[in-house]
Amino acid sequence: MFAGLPELGISNGEDLKETLTNCTEPLKAIDQFQMENGILLPTLQSALPFLDLHGTPRLEFHQSVFDELREKLMERVVVIAEGKEEDRYRKLEELLEKSFPLVKMPSIQPVVMQVLKHLPKVPEKKLKMVMADKELYKVCAVEVKRQIWQDNQALFGDEVSPLLKQYIVEKEAALFSSDLSILHNFFSPSPKTRRQGEVVLKLTQMIGKNVKLYDMVLQFLRTLFLRTRNVHYCTLRAELLMSLHDLDISEICSVDPCHKFTWCLDACIREKFVDGKRARELQGFLDGVKKGQEQVLGDLSMILCDPFACNTLVLSIMRNLQELLSQDALPRDSPDLMLLLRMLSLGQGAWDMIDSQVFKEPRLVSTLNTVLFVTVTLLVFLCHPQDLEVVTRFLPAMMSVVVDDHTFTVEQKLPSEEKSSLSYPTTLPESFNRYLQENRVACEMGLYYVLHIAKLRNKNALQRLLPALVETYNDMAFGDIFLHLLTGHLTLLSDEFGSEEFCSVVFDGFLLTSFSSKENVHRHTLRMLLHLHHKMSPSYMETLMKTLEPPKQCSEPLKELYNQLTEKMEAQKKSPPPTDETPSLDLGLHPVTVPTTASTPTTPL
């Protein structure tokens, strides 16, 4: 407990033991020991007997004086460190040399740690001693740990790894939340709210202003993204940078070439829309990547791969298409749409770019007039024939689906004598299906169009489109993010689940086609049924429950969901069904009224 005192010339317990062993008069020896090692203040000696009269032990008195002096010393260390004296750090280093031998003494340790914390560069020898002692390492301030971490990537990785795992667990838990709502879903929290999460705040504190540690974290995120393809690491990459931006850590923000791009994109995510001005700003950052710095595109693509960024881009594309529809214009006629598609394509290709280490992004000339601008943009897509076909073939096919739907809607509103024998289309254009399966950008837009029609409660269009989602690019329709959104959107059509025909399309025609091989689909299906089971016919529900019974080898969350549903159904039999309240909608995707003509739809996209 008193290790280090002899090094400073201060007597300890061993010295007292030796004195008492060798002395002839113990009481005199004790008095002498107390006088030599007590508080060296002559006037105090005559006052100490008064403490004896009041029954105050000498230990208690000395301890209180010691505690007071320690607090004063620690305050003085802060004053010195924050002062402007040129030799302030030399003074702290001298104090460290005197106090460090007592670092294992609990009463002195806070002083030593305070000095270490305020030294911008702790002597290497001291750092190694702290790092080698687990107890010391555990209690030292993060400012000291940063100096250890920057030269010990493995140790830093050990500290960061649990936080990264926690972050992924939290994101996945949000996707499987028991809440099922179109208004409060995975994308509802604002960027600033998300940055207040525990993991982001801890990582920000661990990094501080240390560029080297920031680069290490980014490398961890890239590596994990490559290893797992988990897009939540892309979200963390953007959130971490913007958290440092919020704290005005210019030492890092000024050297990260993605800072201004991420800042601009963050504003778009906050508003859930990329307007024309910001789209061109973002494109300007992409075009500004200089020769020899192409690797920056890897980080930019990772930031665009963030699901929150993708969500904003696709919602903006949908709104752009609405505008084009109202103007009788083609997708290729919109420069803003081309920029949005280009960014979406770059984000969707992030994993391939980082994995291959081939960083290529075509450049546009920002000073061109509109017509030439669009022409050059299309030439950019010519570098990627599939992306060009998204504009020239897939989007027109998708818009033809919209026209079919609106034509039928108009037909239904006509007087009986003017109605034709037109029936609602049941098939989709061959090119629409093909691009859903072969092109990830087209697939992303197709999935969001399905969400859009669900939001409009368009049962006919939904029944036409859902079967097409059984086969999509890389099974994107069975990803957690889309299923999380779809299940929430389907609550808007809760009354339609009373029809076995509609249930058959949703379950037999889509969800149940892959639930046995994809446990996440099984879980999302059960999540939805927890909210909608009372709307469905008992016979269909009974069949569905037998089908959805968990296999023996399955996760606990799946078993728990199934048990919850079983209990809820049992409780329903004993009580009347709840009444549903339809939520009001304000999703940032505003309908655009379109003139009624033979070739133009009459309701919004």
N, C-alpha and C positions, 0 to 999 in steps of 0.2 A: 504493500500500500504506500510505503514511503520511499520507493525506489527512486534514486536520482538525487536525494538530498546530500549524500557524501560528496558527490561531484561538485556541488555548489558550496562545499565547506560548512554544511549545516548538520548538526548532530541529529541522529534518529534514534529509534528504539534500541538498536544494537549498542549504540554508544552509551545509552543510559544503563543498559544491562551490564556492560563491561565496567562502568563506573561503580555501580552498586556491588558488583562482585569483588572488586579490588579495594574498596574503601573500608575504613575502620569505623567511621561514624556516618551511617546511612542518612540520617536526617540532615546533617550539614551538607552531605553530597547532593541531596535532592534540592536543598535551597540554592546551592551553587549552580546546579544544572538549570534550575528555573531562571535564575538571574541572568545566566549567559545566553539562554535561548528564548527568553520571553521578549516582550515588547521593550525595546531599548529606549525607554523614556524615563529619565530619573524621577520626575515628579509623580510618575505613576506608582512607584513603589510605596509611597506613604498612603496612597488612596486605596490600594488593593485590600487592606484590612477591613475597610468599610463594606466591601462586597461580602467578606466573610461574615460580618455581623448581620447582613441581610439574607444570609443563606444562599448566596449566588455562587455556584461553583466557578472556579477559575476557568475550567474548560469552556463553559457557556459564555463567559466574558470574552475570552480570546477568540472563540468561534464567531461571535457577533462582530468583533473588530475586523477579523479576517474577511468575513463576507462583505463588509462595507468597503474595505480596501480593494477587494477583488472587483466589485462593481465599479468603483472609481477608476481602477486601472483599465478595465474594459472600455469604459466611456472615453478614457484618454486615448486609447488605441484608435478609436473611431475618429476623434478630433485630429489626431496626428495624420491619419491616412487621408482625411478629407481636406487637410490644410494645403497651403501652397508653398510650404518650405521645400527647398530643393533637396534637403537631406532627410526628408520625412521617411522614405523607405529604408534609408540606412539605419535610422533610429529603430524602426520596427524589426529590422534584421538583427540588430544588436539585442533587442528584447527577446527575440526568438531564440537566439543562441543561449541566453541566460535561462530561459524558461523551458525550453524543449526537453531537457533531461527529466523534467517533472510531468511530462505529457501523460504518463500513465496514472498519475495521482488525480483522483476524481475532483478534488477541490481546486486544483490548479489547471486541470485540462481545459475548462472554458476559456481561460486567458490565452493559452497556447493556440487554441482553435480560432480565437478572435484575431490573433496576430496573423496566422496563416491565411485566414479569409481575406484580409485586407492587403496582403502582399501580391502585387500583380505578377510577380515571378518568384515563386517559392524555390529556394535552393534545391537542386536536383537530389542531393543526398537526403534531405528531409522528405521530399516527395516519395522517394523509394521506401523510406522507413514507414511512412503512413500507408503506402500501398501494400507493403508486406504484412502489416498488422490488420487483421480483419476488423477488430474492434475499433481501432483508430479510423480506418477507412469508412466505417459505417457512420461514425459521428461527425466526421469532418464536413464542412460546408460545401455546397455545390460549386462554389467558386474555386475551391481547392481541387475538387474532383475533376473539373474541366481541364485543369493543368495536367492531371494524371491521364485522363481519357485521350487527350489529343495526341499522345505518344503511345497509346495502348488501345488499338482498335478492338482487339478481342474483348478486353474488359468493358469497353464502352458498349460493344454489341451485347454483352451479357446483361447490361443495365437496360438497354433499349428494347431488347427482344420481348420481354413480358408486356411492355406497353403496346408494342405493335400487335401482339396476339390479342390483347384486351380490346384494342380498337376494332379489329376484324370481328371479334365476338359481338361487340356492341352493335356494329352495323348489321350483322346477320340477324341478331335478335330483333332489330327494328323492322327488318323485312318480314319476320315471322310474328310480328306483334299480334296480339289477340284483337286489337282494334281494327276495324274494317270500315274505312270511310274514304270517300273521294276528296273530302276537304282536309282531312288530317292524315296524311300518308308519309311515306319515306322522304318525299321531297318538300314537305311543308316547312321544316325549320329554316330560318334565314341563314345565310352564310356566317353572319356574325354570331348567331346563337350557337351554331355548330362549332365555331372556334373556341367557345367557352367550355368545351368538353374537357374532362379530366386528362385524357391522354395528350391532347394537343397542348394544353397548358403546361403539363409536366415536361414534354419534349422541348417546348419553347424555353422553359426555365433551364433545362439541362444544357441547351445550346448556348444561351446567352448571346453574346456578341462574337462568339468564336466561329469563324468561317470554316475552319478545319472540321469541327464537329458537325456543322451544318452539312458539309459535303459528305461526311460519313453517313449521316442519316439518309441523305438522298441516294447514296449508293446502296444502302440497305433496302430502301424502298424499290429501287430499280431491280435489284436482285430478286426480291420476293415477288415482285410483279411478274418477272420472267419465269420464276419457278412455279408460281401458282395460277397465273392469269387472273388473279383476283383484282378487279377494278377498284376496290375500296382503297388499295394502296395509292392509286392515282388521286383519289379524293384527299387522302392525308398529305400527299405531296403539295397540293394546292393550299390546303388549310394551314399547313405549317408555315408556308411562305407568307400567307396573308396574316397569320397571327403575329409574325415578326414585323410585318408592315404596320399592324395596329399599334405595336409598341415603339414604332419609329426606330427600329434597329437598322440604321442606315449602313452600318459596317457590312451587313449581309445583303440587304435589299439592293444596295448600289452595285454589288458585284454579281448578283444573280441575273443573267440576261433574260430570264422569264418574268421578272418582277412586273414590269409595266403591262405586259400581255395578261398576266394573271389578275392584276388589279382591274383592268378594263373588263375582263371576262367575269370577275367577281361581281361587278356592278350589274352586268347583264343577268347573272344568275339571281341576284337579289330581286330584280324586276321581272324575272321569268320571261324575258324577251330581249332579242338582239335587234335593235333598230338599225336603220341604214348607216347612220353615222358611226355607231360603235362597230358595226360589221367591217366597215372600211378601215377603222382604227386597228382592229385585230388583224385584218389582212395586211395592213401596213407593217405591223410587227413581224409577220411571217415573211413578207418580202424583204424586210430589213436584215435578215440573217446574211451575214457577209461570207464571202468565200473563205474557206478554211475554218469556219465556225459552224459547219452544217450539223455537228453533233447536237447543237442547241435544239434542233428540230425534234430530237428524241424526247427531250424534256417537254417541249411545247405539245407534242402529240400526246404525251402522258397526261398533261394537264387537261387537254381536250377530251381525253378518254374518261375523265372523271364523270361518273353517272349524272351528277348535278349539271355539269356542262353539257353533256349529251342531251339531257332532258330539255334544257333551255334551247339548244340549237334546233331540236326537232319540233318543239312547240312553235318556235319562230318560223320554221319552214312551213308548218301547217297554216300559220296565220298568213304567211306570204302567198301561199297557194289560194287562200280565200280571196285575197286581194286580186290576184291574177284572174280568178274565176269571175269576179264581179266586173272586170275590165275586158273580158273576152280575150285575154292574152295568154300566150304560151309560156311554159316554165323557162324556156331558153331565152325569153325576152327580158328576164329580170336579173340584173347584175347582183342585187342583194341576195337573191336565191342562190346564185352560183357561188357566192362567197360562203354562204351558210353550208351548202353542200360540200364545198371544198374543206371547210373546217371539220365538218362531221366525218368526212372521209379520212382526214388526217388523224382524228381521234380514234376512229374505228381501227385504223391500221397501226396503232401505237405499239402493240406487242410485236408485230412482224418487224417494224422498223428497228426497235431496240434489240430484238433477237438477232436480226441479220446484220446490224451495225451498218446498214446502207441508208444514209440520210439524204433523201432527195425530196425537194419540194419545188415545183415549178414556180416561177416568179411572174408577176404581172406588172405592167407599167401603169402607175396610178394616175398619170396625167392624161390618159386617153379620153376621148369623148365617149359618150355612152354606147353608141353603136359599135365602135372599134373595141371598146372595153369588153362588151359581151362577146364579140368575135374572138378576142384573145383568150377570154375565159374559157370558151369552148375548146380552143386549141389546147389549153392546159389540160382539159379533160381528155383530149385526144391522146395525151401521153398515157392515159389509163383508159383503154377502150370500154371497159366495163362501167367506169364512172360516167363516161359520155353517154352510154346507153341508158343509164339511170335517168338522165335528163330527157333524152330523145324518145325513149320507149317506155320505161317504167312509169314515170310521172304521167304521161298521156294516158297510159292504161289505167292508172289509179283514178285519174280524173274522169275517165269513161265510166268507171264504176259509180262515181258520184252522180254523173249525168243519168245513168240508168235509174238510180235510186230516186232522184228528183223528178224524173219523167213519170215514174210510177206514182209518186206522191201527188203531182199535179193531176194525173189521170183520176186518182181517187177523189179529188175535190170537185171534179166536173159534175154537172147534172147527169142524172141517169141516162137521159136520151143521147147525151154526147159522149158517153163512155164507150171505149172500144173493148175488145176482148183481151186487152193487154194483161198479162200476168207478171208477177214479180220474178225477175231473173233468178235462176238458181245456180248458174255457173259463173265462173270468172274468166276474164281474158287469159288466154294461155300464157302470154308474156308476163302478166301480173304474177301468176303462180311461179313461173320459172325464175323471175328475179327475186322473189321471196326466198327461194331455195339456193340461189347461186350468188347473190350479191348482198353483203352485210349492210351497206348503206341503204339499199332499197328495202331490205328486211326491216331495218330499224324504223323507216318511215311507214312501212306497211303496218307494223305493230302499233305505232302511235295513231294511225288512222283507225284501227280497230278500237282503241281506247276512246278516240274522239266520237265515233258513232255510238259507243256504249254510253258516253256522257250525254248524248242527245236522245238516249232511250230508243234508238232505232232498232227494233227487234228484227225486222226483215233483213236489214243490211248485216246485222250481227250473225244471224243464222246462215247467211250466204258466205260470210268471211271466215268464221271460226274453223270450219273444217280445213280451210287452206293452211291453217297454222300448224297442222300436224307435222308437216315437213317444211322446216325453215332453215336458213343458213346457220350451221353450227348449233341447231336446236335452240335458237334465241328465244323462241316463243315459250320455251319451258324453263327459261332463266328466272331466278328469284325476283329480280326487279320487275320484269313484265308481269309475272303472275301476281306479285304483290299489288300492282296497280290495277290489273284486270279484275281481281277479286273484289277490290274496293269499288270499281266502276260498276260491276254487275249488281251491286246492292241497289243501284238506281232502278233496276228492272226487277225488283224483288217480286212484284205481283205476277210477272211472266213465268216465274218458277212453278206456278200452279198448273202450268201446261206441261204435260209429259213430252210433247213434241219439242218444246223449247229446252227442257231438261236434257232430252236425248242429244240435242245438238251440243250443248255445253259440256255434258259429262261424257256420254258415249262417243260423241263425234270429236271431242278434243281432249279433255283432261284425262279420261280413263285410257287413252291410247298409249300413255307412257308412264302412268303412275307406278306400275309394278317394277319398272326398271329405274325410275327416278324418285327417290324418297322425298325430295323437295316438292315435287308435284303432288304427291300423296298428302303432304302436310298442308300445302296451300288449299287443296280441295277440302280437307277437313276444317281448316280455318273458315272457309266460306260457308260451309254447311252449319257451323256453329251459329251463324247469323241468319241463315235462310231456310233451315230445315223445316221450320213451322209453316212455310209457304208451300211446301211440296206435298204431293199426295202421299199418304201413309204407305201405299203399296210400292210406289217407286222408291220411297225413302228406305223401306225395309230391304229391297233388293240392293240398293246402293250401299247400305251398311254392311251387308254380307260381302260385297265386292271389296269394300275398303277396309275390311278387318286386317289389322297389321300382321305381317308374317312374324314367325318366331324370332328371326334374326333382324331386328330393327332397333332404331334408337329410342331412348326413353321419351324424348319430346313427342315422337309420333304416337307412342302408346298413350301418353298423357292426353294428347288431343282427342284420340279416339274415345278414351274413357270419359272425357269431359262431354263429348257429343252424346255418348250413350246416356250419361246422367241427365243431361239437359232434355233429351227426348223422353226419358222416364218422368221427369218433372212436368213436362208439357202435357203428358197424358192426365196428370192430376190437376191441372189448372188451365184456364182459358188462354188461348194464344194472345201474345202482346200485339198492340196496335203499332204500326210503323208510322214514323214521321218522316216525310220526305225532306231532306236537307235543301236549303237554298244554295244555289250554285253561283260562284263567281271565281272562275278558274283562270282568268286572264286570257281566255281564248274567245274573243267576242265575235258573234255571228255577223256576217256581212250580207245585207239584203241584195239580191241579184235581180235585175230586170227579167220579166217573164217573156221568153222568146222560145221558138221551137228548138233552138240548140243550146239554150242556157238554163241551168237549174234554177229553181225558185226558192230553195232554202239553202242555208249555209253549208259549207263543206264540213 
